[in-house]
């Protein structure tokens, strides 16, 4: 085989540093799958394959999820121009997103009939995994 551990490591480092190509671990997973397949077909290269499969995944620090403060939430709701229909639409979508926590795909998939007003006001949506759910609405925006 023309590939070795040093060449593969250099390739992964080049993708990350020079080309800014995104997650290195995804490429490493694909390489591992290829070498796992090669292990079945070419047992004579078992030592090299074992070394490649032993290349560790890169560890990343996970960022904490932060939430909007009440001031930030109110500023976001106040940002659209309510004198234009686009501003009123944007404000309604922002308030709905803040109250319900719906994903963008769920918000854009809503119809007027999906919202129930009055006692027990709620929004019915088709969520992730094609699951139907009803999310309650409150009377104050952004809560």
Secondary structure, DSSP 8 states (H G I E B T S, - for coil): ----HHHHHHHHHHHHHTS--S-HHHHHHHHHHHHHHHHHH-GGGHHHHHHHHT---------------HHHHHHHHHHS-TTSHHHHHHHHHHHHHHHH---HHHHHT--GGGEE-STT-EEEEE-GGG-EEEEE--SSTT-
